[in-house]
Amino acid sequence: MRDKKMGLKGKKILITGGLGFIGSNLAHRCLKLGAKVTIYDNLDPNSGGNLYNIIDVKNDVEIRYHDILNFDRLTECIIDKDIVFNCAASTSHPYSMKEPWLNLDVNGRGVINLLEASRRFNPDARFVHIGTTTQIGKLHYQPADENHPEYPSDIYSANKSSSEKYALIYGVAHKLPVTVVRLPNVFGPRAAIHSSEFTFNNYFVGLALQGRDITIYGTGEQKRNVLYVDDAVEALIKTSLNDSTIGETYFAVADNHYSVADIAKLTAEHMGGKAKFIEWPSERKAIDIGDAIISNAKFKKAVSWEPKITLIEGLKLTKKYYEKILDKYF
Ligand SMILES: NC(=O)c1ccc[n+]([C@@H]2O[C@H](COP(=O)([O-])OP(=O)(O)OC[C@H]3O[C@@H](n4cnc5c(N)ncnc54)[C@H](O)[C@@H]3O)[C@@H](O)[C@H]2O)c1
């Protein structure tokens, strides 16, 4: 049984995808809490990883520049860890529609590799897998909860849906201490803000900070759940320290929902640029999920977690992070 009173102090932690947005913020927080952090990341050019994300802690973490498809390398890294946070993924929804094989490899086989390495060589390691709210696709009821059926509308979300099931299967069949935390649109420092291939809200941040038009497809009325990255990180850490969450799936989402148009307008107001409505590109319209109104009730109850940072506070903190180092993200 893991010693929860100790928190993360002295714990050996593997963060796959630790050069990416969420993984690097998680690495910073784990280091602050006294953990020994190993990052495992191949800096995939089609995902949002960035070496600059760990510039200030690069001498405090061990970094392994490998692919999660490399089972032997993964095994070497997993063998002595107390906790594995799986933040590695091929994260672009549109790219998954153009290169479905690559997405399947990383988000499917890569997760099996991690689970199988854990099962064979370190079955006691706590395993926190990140899922996505987009796994459920267009909502059948609101707010959606963890019992909502999954009808993903793009290949990335479909592969995240099946890899979540892989994790849960290993939990039941092989008794791995696994939890799945599904996140919504996360925003904040260290995100890839240069390209519309990644999350729309972080792309809005990039456009705003360059003083450019923030382009909204259609009327932008669809509602989104946006969570500040520190709250997402806190959700992942609390999960890892709470054994009652083992075998469960949760939505760790924000309390409030905003329309895409309002997110654009608030981003412009607090960062720069101006909101502009444009026609839907057909390939984007085809994978849009409409409103994403989701409940965090199950997760809040399980781990006493509360999202603390509002959208506006988060935008201000995000601006502060990027404004002097914008070139590092373009
Ligand atoms: N950002 C969001 O809004 C959001 C929302 C829901 C779920 N998620 C999930 O959270 C996790 C982290 O997402 P993120 O936003 O930090 O993405 P990101 O693209 O910033 O980071 C992903 C990292 O994974 C690495 N990676 C990709 N393929 C790899 C491979 N084959 N081997 C090793 N490393 C590899 C990349 O180099 C990158 O550093 C992912 O599982 C993603 O699906 C993110």
The ligand as an SDF file (V2000), in Angstrom:
LIG
                    3D

 44 48  0  0  0  0  0  0  0  0999 V2000
   -4.0960   19.8210  -23.8190 N   0  0  0  0  0  0  0  0  0  0  0  0
   -5.3520   19.4630  -23.6630 C   0  0  0  0  0  0  0  0  0  0  0  0
   -6.2250   20.3220  -23.7040 O   0  0  0  0  0  0  0  0  0  0  0  0
   -5.7350   18.0250  -23.4040 C   0  0  0  0  0  0  0  0  0  0  0  0
   -7.0890   17.7410  -23.2330 C   0  0  0  0  0  0  0  0  0  0  0  0
   -7.4620   16.4190  -22.9710 C   0  0  0  0  0  0  0  0  0  0  0  0
   -6.5070   15.4290  -22.8820 C   0  0  0  0  0  0  0  0  0  0  0  0
   -5.1980   15.7280  -23.0870 N   0  0  0  0  0  0  0  0  0  0  0  0
   -4.2340   14.6430  -22.9940 C   0  0  0  0  0  0  0  0  0  0  0  0
   -3.2100   15.0270  -22.0990 O   0  0  0  0  0  0  0  0  0  0  0  0
   -1.9770   14.4200  -22.4840 C   0  0  0  0  0  0  0  0  0  0  0  0
   -0.9170   15.4900  -22.6460 C   0  0  0  0  0  0  0  0  0  0  0  0
   -1.3550   16.3890  -23.6520 O   0  0  0  0  0  0  0  0  0  0  0  0
   -0.5990   17.7420  -23.9390 P   0  0  0  0  0  0  0  0  0  0  0  0
   -1.6310   18.7840  -24.1770 O   0  0  0  0  0  0  0  0  0  0  0  0
    0.4370   17.9770  -22.9130 O   0  0  0  0  0  0  0  0  0  0  0  0
    0.0550   17.4140  -25.3370 O   0  0  0  0  0  0  0  0  0  0  0  0
    1.4630   17.8300  -25.9590 P   0  0  0  0  0  0  0  0  0  0  0  0
    1.3300   17.5600  -27.4110 O   0  0  0  0  0  0  0  0  0  0  0  0
    1.8660   19.1680  -25.5180 O   0  0  0  0  0  0  0  0  0  0  0  0
    2.4430   16.7730  -25.2930 O   0  0  0  0  0  0  0  0  0  0  0  0
    2.5030   15.4360  -25.6800 C   0  0  0  0  0  0  0  0  0  0  0  0
    3.9370   14.9920  -25.5310 C   0  0  0  0  0  0  0  0  0  0  0  0
    4.0040   13.6030  -25.8900 O   0  0  0  0  0  0  0  0  0  0  0  0
    5.1930   13.4090  -26.6140 C   0  0  0  0  0  0  0  0  0  0  0  0
    5.0710   12.2560  -27.4930 N   0  0  0  0  0  0  0  0  0  0  0  0
    4.3030   12.1420  -28.6090 C   0  0  0  0  0  0  0  0  0  0  0  0
    4.5000   10.9360  -29.1710 N   0  0  0  0  0  0  0  0  0  0  0  0
    5.4020   10.2880  -28.3950 C   0  0  0  0  0  0  0  0  0  0  0  0
    6.0210    9.0200  -28.4750 C   0  0  0  0  0  0  0  0  0  0  0  0
    5.7440    8.1920  -29.4720 N   0  0  0  0  0  0  0  0  0  0  0  0
    6.9230    8.6610  -27.5190 N   0  0  0  0  0  0  0  0  0  0  0  0
    7.2230    9.5260  -26.5080 C   0  0  0  0  0  0  0  0  0  0  0  0
    6.6720   10.7480  -26.3830 N   0  0  0  0  0  0  0  0  0  0  0  0
    5.7680   11.1270  -27.3170 C   0  0  0  0  0  0  0  0  0  0  0  0
    5.3760   14.6750  -27.4300 C   0  0  0  0  0  0  0  0  0  0  0  0
    6.7200   14.8480  -27.8580 O   0  0  0  0  0  0  0  0  0  0  0  0
    4.9040   15.7420  -26.4530 C   0  0  0  0  0  0  0  0  0  0  0  0
    5.9750   16.2840  -25.7160 O   0  0  0  0  0  0  0  0  0  0  0  0
   -2.2780   13.6280  -23.7450 C   0  0  0  0  0  0  0  0  0  0  0  0
   -2.5860   12.2990  -23.3980 O   0  0  0  0  0  0  0  0  0  0  0  0
   -3.5250   14.2850  -24.2800 C   0  0  0  0  0  0  0  0  0  0  0  0
   -4.2790   13.3820  -25.0490 O   0  0  0  0  0  0  0  0  0  0  0  0
   -4.7960   17.0060  -23.3420 C   0  0  0  0  0  0  0  0  0  0  0  0
  1  2  1  0
  2  3  2  0
  2  4  1  0
  4  5  1  0
  4 44  2  0
  5  6  2  0
  6  7  1  0
  7  8  2  0
  8  9  1  0
  8 44  1  0
  9 10  1  0
  9 42  1  0
 10 11  1  0
 11 12  1  0
 11 40  1  0
 12 13  1  0
 13 14  1  0
 14 15  2  0
 14 16  1  0
 14 17  1  0
 17 18  1  0
 18 19  2  0
 18 20  1  0
 18 21  1  0
 21 22  1  0
 22 23  1  0
 23 24  1  0
 23 38  1  0
 24 25  1  0
 25 26  1  0
 25 36  1  0
 26 27  1  0
 26 35  1  0
 27 28  2  0
 28 29  1  0
 29 30  1  0
 29 35  2  0
 30 31  1  0
 30 32  2  0
 32 33  1  0
 33 34  2  0
 34 35  1  0
 36 37  1  0
 36 38  1  0
 38 39  1  0
 40 41  1  0
 40 42  1  0
 42 43  1  0
M  CHG  2   8   1  16  -1
M  END
$$$$
